[in-house]
Amino acid sequence: MSTTTDAPAPLLPRRTAALVGVLSVAAALGAGHLVAGLVSPASSPFLAVGNGAIALAPQWLVEFAKSAFGTADKPVLLAGMALVLAAAAAGAGLASRARPQPGVRAITALGLLGFAAVALSPAFTPVDLLAPAASAGAGILVLRRLHALAQPRPATAGPGRRSVLAGASGVVAFGALAAGGLGQLLGGRLTGSRDEVTAALRGLPRAERAPAVPAGAAFPDQGTPTFLTSNADFYRIDTALRIPTQTAADWSLRIHGMVGRELVLTFDDLLARPLVERTITMICVSNEVGGEYVSTADFVGVDLRAILLEAGIAPGADQVLSTSSDGLWTAGTPVDVLLEPDRGALLAVGMNGEALPPEHGFPVRMVVPGLYGYVSATKWVTDLEVTTFGAKQAYWLQRGWGERGPVKTQSRIDAPRGYGSTPAGRVAVAGIAWSPPRGVSRVEVRLDDGPWADAELATEVGGRTWRMWRTSVDVVPGSHVVAVRATDADGTTQTEERADVLPDGATGYHSVVFTAS
């Protein structure tokens, strides 16, 4: 009597097995991104996991990312996620050299992670689950098929497994890239809405025009920025891994909570109201002393104070909680600031003569002069809830930042550049200062340990904007330090005391070391 045992399954070569795993996960990501483009861009499992990582990241890690990578922090996060996924996919493939089951289990686990991330998204709807379902299904199907193709086969059984696998791999890789790209294209469609809004804004009258910027408002020939920052150069700090894509026709804003009557406004409702244009300098709370997260633009929109008064603020309300269209961002703005007659808070629809760029909040964003963006500058805004700070905590308040976020008086040296070299003798020194909404009344410069001396101020445009300054100093060969300080229109000089950006903005004098030769 003889017995037989099942022969062990032949092992795939290590490189082949790893490739099968990577291609399977790539197919899963491409399919999920494609379906998300058809259903809802936020339902892409890859992006949903990234948004979850941002939401759960500890404060120290968030600040490290912003300081180390600046506005490239989101591409760095996505690239890091891609590398981790690639390593996990290769590991799953190596574990599946004999049979595909370990890889199937790994893709199923990643699929469950995608399901959870999508389901926990603030803007979740049941149809969003189609994207992670497509992702998991495509990944498992491709893994099983490629694993079968990669199995050794007799020489008489047709094309060699290497040629079959190579062809299949090419098809899968191309399909994953094509599906992901198509999903990106579908999710990014704006159907010409921005162009239509730009044309409409140029044809509508203004109830208030921003004063023309005088020729003497900036000293770009001496190193300062131009007075108005182009839309392309305007700093961008937000939590969005993917820019929300909503047309103006589909946009609406709900104002509710502690109000006399709830309002729901469409984009056409906004354009039917008096439009105002205001030149406003915006500053990020993460701007270090001497940092570059400060920009100025002409914003066009509707006066937010008038809308809040129309809704009627109930007694006891002290916060307007604004929410972005993707539900991932909230900001809490003090009611008393928004109701100041001269503050100039806007529901902005235009920026520097055109509709808001998508990355800066199209179709509508909030702009509040004199407050750091984390408590005021909600992009893609679709909800305003009048409430209290005790009842609701906004995104950054939950992470240890200050409640009210008033902009602090600060100044910056733009020329000479730090650690640069310049000929000895007369050296031009120039830069910017800001203290919105009060404005800047004085800027002083100090060379080495000498006395403070007044700098020449550029023509003032308004208290809501930065102010340029310039002066010159006589230097001998050697190393020198130049420092600057500003005084606001109320007569208060910025503090020399150094403070970190957390919890409500950096303080301290900006200084630059340079060498004269």
Sequence and secondary structure as in RCSB ss.txt:
>XXXX:A:sequence
MSTTTDAPAPLLPRRTAALVGVLSVAAALGAGHLVAGLVSPASSPFLAVGNGAIALAPQWLVEFAKSAFGTADKP
VLLAGMALVLAAAAAGAGLASRARPQPGVRAITALGLLGFAAVALSPAFTPVDLLAPAASAGAGILVLRRLHALA
QPRPATAGPGRRSVLAGASGVVAFGALAAGGLGQLLGGRLTGSRDEVTAALRGLPRAERAPAVPAGAAFPDQGTP
TFLTSNADFYRIDTALRIPTQTAADWSLRIHGMVGRELVLTFDDLLARPLVERTITMICVSNEVGGEYVSTADFV
GVDLRAILLEAGIAPGADQVLSTSSDGLWTAGTPVDVLLEPDRGALLAVGMNGEALPPEHGFPVRMVVPGLYGYV
SATKWVTDLEVTTFGAKQAYWLQRGWGERGPVKTQSRIDAPRGYGSTPAGRVAVAGIAWSPPRGVSRVEVRLDDG
PWADAELATEVGGRTWRMWRTSVDVVPGSHVVAVRATDADGTTQTEERADVLPDGATGYHSVVFTAS
>XXXX:A:secstr
             HHHHHHHHHHHHHHHHHHHHHHHHHH GGG HHHHHHHHHHHHS HHHHHHHHHHHGGGHHH
HHHHHHHHHHHHHHHHHHHHTSS SHHHHHHHHHHHHHHHHHHHTSTT  GGGGHHHHHHHHHHHHHHHHHHHHH
S   TTSSS HHHHHHHHHHHHHHHHHHHHHHHHHHHT  TTHHHHHHHHHHHS  SB      GGG  GGGT  
 SS  TTTS    S SS     TTT EEEEEESBSS EEEEHHHHHHS EEEEEEEEE TT  TT S EEEEEEE
EEEHHHHHHHH B TT  EEEEEETTSS EEEEEHHHHT TTT  EEEEEETTEE  GGGTTT EEE TTB GGG
T  SSEEEEEEE TTT   TTGGGT  SS B   EEEEEES TT EE SEEEEEEEEEE TTT EEEEEEEETTS
  EE EE     TTS EEEEEEEEE SEEEEEEEEEEETTS B   S B STTT  BS EEEEEEE 
